[in-house]
């Protein structure tokens, strides 16, 4: 068994685990075991419960990493997981009790994710959201090559609307565990001001990078460095 913690990566809405590819390569090069969890994107309670099962089955310590909506899930799941040593938020939500994704992102100016840039679909009687193809690059991936952004748009996974509207319930794990936050200054999905507010409140170790919301795709080197710092400082 590796003496290093396992890095568990949790993607957010409108993405899948392949968004971590460049990060995974760099972490594995440093000898870290990695798990990229498949986020169901159905609702905070059920998604966090699924993540808790994934992490609970990992032997040894874990550094838990969330991107975007994935930050909500690590905040919920890690509160009751004794093997989690650190939380890393990558252009992610760090909610407090009573807050939702919609509420946090709408509190600050600069976001371009909204009714005019999203499609509303019906799935099993529930509304789910995807980003319109023509708006995906600007909203989500403005700093990646156009063809890469187009592929990301085509392969995006819709998210249940209730997952983004649900108020966070419970004690946030960042109040108990050390946390790191990578703030993407050119993020058009979660305004950088919102990321700054949440990171300061959580007393996270902050790194800032000139990148879009798709920072794990455009700057996997910086993302990996933040994760490696969290692993080293909580060893």
C-alpha positions in Angstrom: 0.0 0.0 0.0 1.2 3.5 -0.9 2.4 5.6 2.1 1.0 8.7 0.4 -2.7 9.7 0.7 -5.1 8.9 -2.0 -6.3 11.9 -3.9 -10.1 11.7 -4.6 -11.2 14.1 -7.3 -14.8 15.2 -7.6 -16.0 16.9 -10.8 -18.8 19.4 -10.9 -21.8 20.2 -13.0 -21.6 20.3 -16.8 -18.4 18.1 -16.7 -17.2 14.5 -16.1 -14.1 12.9 -14.6 -12.2 13.3 -17.9 -11.9 17.0 -17.0 -9.2 15.9 -14.4 -7.0 14.1 -17.0 -4.1 16.5 -17.0 -4.2 16.7 -13.2 -4.3 12.9 -12.8 -1.2 12.5 -14.9 0.7 14.9 -12.8 -0.4 13.4 -9.5 0.4 9.9 -10.6 3.9 11.0 -11.8 4.5 12.0 -8.1 3.4 8.6 -6.9 0.0 9.4 -5.6 -2.9 7.0 -5.9 -5.9 8.8 -7.5 -9.6 8.1 -7.6 -11.8 10.3 -9.9 -15.3 9.9 -8.6 -18.2 9.9 -11.0 -20.5 12.6 -9.6 -24.2 11.6 -10.2 -25.3 15.3 -10.3 -28.7 14.4 -9.1 -29.0 16.2 -5.7 -26.8 17.3 -2.8 -28.0 14.7 -0.3 -27.7 11.7 -2.7 -24.6 12.9 -4.4 -22.8 13.5 -1.1 -23.9 10.1 0.2 -22.5 8.4 -2.9 -19.2 10.3 -2.5 -19.0 9.3 1.2 -19.3 5.7 0.2 -16.5 6.1 -2.4 -14.2 7.8 0.1 -15.1 5.4 2.9 -13.9 2.5 0.8 -10.5 4.1 0.2 -7.9 2.5 2.6 -5.8 5.1 4.4 -5.8 8.9 4.4 -7.5 10.9 1.7 -7.1 14.4 0.2 -10.6 15.3 -1.1 -10.7 17.7 -4.1 -13.8 19.3 -5.5 -14.4 21.4 -8.6 -17.4 23.8 -8.8 -20.5 22.0 -7.5 -18.2 19.2 -6.4 -17.1 21.6 -3.7 -20.5 21.4 -2.1 -20.3 17.6 -2.0 -16.8 17.4 -0.4 -18.1 20.0 2.2 -20.9 17.7 3.1 -19.4 14.3 2.8 -16.1 14.9 4.6 -17.8 16.1 7.8 -18.3 12.5 8.8 -15.3 10.8 7.2 -12.4 10.2 9.6 -9.9 9.4 6.8 -10.1 12.8 5.1 -7.0 14.9 5.9 -7.6 17.9 3.7 -10.1 19.6 1.5 -9.1 21.3 -1.8 -11.5 23.6 -3.6 -10.8 24.1 -7.3 -12.9 27.1 -8.5 -15.5 25.6 -6.2 -18.3 26.3 -3.9 -17.6 26.3 -0.1 -21.1 26.6 1.3 -22.3 27.4 4.8 -25.5 26.1 6.3 -28.5 27.5 4.4 -26.6 28.5 1.3 -27.2 27.1 -2.2 -25.2 27.1 -5.4 -27.7 29.5 -7.0 -27.6 31.8 -4.0 -23.9 32.0 -3.7 -23.2 32.5 -7.4 -25.9 35.1 -7.7 -24.7 37.1 -4.7 -21.7 38.5 -6.7 -21.5 40.2 -10.1 -19.7 38.7 -13.0 -21.3 35.3 -13.6 -22.6 34.4 -17.0 -24.3 31.1 -16.1 -28.0 31.8 -16.0 -31.3 31.3 -17.8 -30.0 32.9 -21.0 -27.1 30.6 -21.3 -28.6 27.3 -20.1 -31.0 24.7 -21.6 -33.7 23.3 -19.3 -34.5 19.7 -20.0 -37.0 17.3 -18.5 -35.7 14.0 -17.1 -38.0 11.7 -15.1 -40.3 14.6 -14.4 -37.5 16.8 -13.0 -35.8 19.8 -14.6 -32.1 19.5 -15.4 -29.7 22.0 -16.8 -27.0 22.1 -19.5 -25.1 25.0 -20.9 -26.0 26.0 -24.4 -23.5 24.8 -26.9 -22.9 28.3 -28.3 -22.3 29.7 -24.9 -20.3 26.9 -23.3 -16.8 28.3 -24.2 -17.5 31.7 -22.8 -19.2 30.5 -19.7 -17.1 27.5 -18.8 -13.9 27.2 -20.8 -12.8 30.6 -22.3 -9.1 29.9 -22.0 -8.9 26.4 -23.7 -8.5 25.8 -27.4 -11.8 26.3 -29.3 -11.9 22.6 -30.4 -11.3 21.4 -26.8 -14.1 23.7 -25.6 -16.4 22.3 -28.3 -15.7 18.7 -27.2 -16.3 19.7 -23.5 -19.6 21.2 -24.6 -20.7 18.1 -26.4 -19.7 15.8 -23.6 -21.0 17.9 -20.7 -23.2 16.1 -18.2 -26.5 17.9 -17.3 -27.2 18.6 -13.6 -30.5 18.3 -11.8 -31.8 21.8 -11.1 -32.6 20.8 -7.5 -28.9 20.0 -6.9 -28.0 23.7 -7.5 -31.1 25.1 -5.7 -30.9 23.0 -2.5 -29.8 24.8 0.6 -26.8 23.2 2.3 -27.7 21.4 5.5 -25.3 20.5 8.2 -21.9 21.5 9.5 -19.5 22.4 6.7 -16.4 20.2 6.7 -14.1 23.2 6.1 -14.9 24.3 9.6 -13.2 21.1 10.9 -10.5 20.4 8.4 -7.7 22.4 6.8 -8.6 23.6 3.3 -7.0 25.0 0.2 -8.7 27.1 -2.5 -7.6 27.7 -6.1 -9.4 30.9 -7.3 -9.8 31.3 -11.0 -9.8 35.0 -11.7 -11.4 34.8 -15.1 -14.2 32.4 -14.1 -17.5 33.2 -15.8 -19.4 30.5 -14.0 -18.6 31.2 -10.4 -17.5 34.9 -10.0 -14.0 35.2 -8.6 -15.5 37.5 -5.9 -17.7 34.7 -4.7 -14.7 32.3 -4.6 -12.7 34.9 -2.6 -15.5 35.4 -0.2 -15.9 31.7 0.5 -12.2 31.0 0.8 -11.7 33.8 3.2 -14.6 32.7 5.4 -13.2 29.1 5.4 -9.7 30.4 6.2 -8.4 28.4 3.2 -4.9 28.5 1.9 -5.5 30.5 -1.3 -3.8 30.4 -4.7 -5.0 32.6 -7.5 -4.6 31.9 -11.2 -5.6 33.7 -14.4 -7.9 31.0 -15.7 -11.5 30.1 -16.6 -13.8 27.8 -14.8 -12.3 24.9 -16.7 -9.0 25.5 -14.8 -8.3 21.8 -14.4 -8.2 21.5 -18.2 -6.4 24.8 -19.0 -4.0 24.8 -16.0 -3.6 21.3 -14.7 -0.1 22.1 -13.5 -1.3 24.8 -11.1 -4.2 22.5 -9.9 -1.8 19.7 -9.2 0.6 22.0 -7.3 -2.2 23.1 -5.0 -3.3 19.5 -4.3 0.3 18.4 -3.7 0.8 21.3 -1.3 -2.3 20.1 0.7 -1.0 16.5 0.7 2.4 17.6 1.9 1.3 19.9 4.6 -1.2 17.4 6.1 1.0 14.3 5.9 
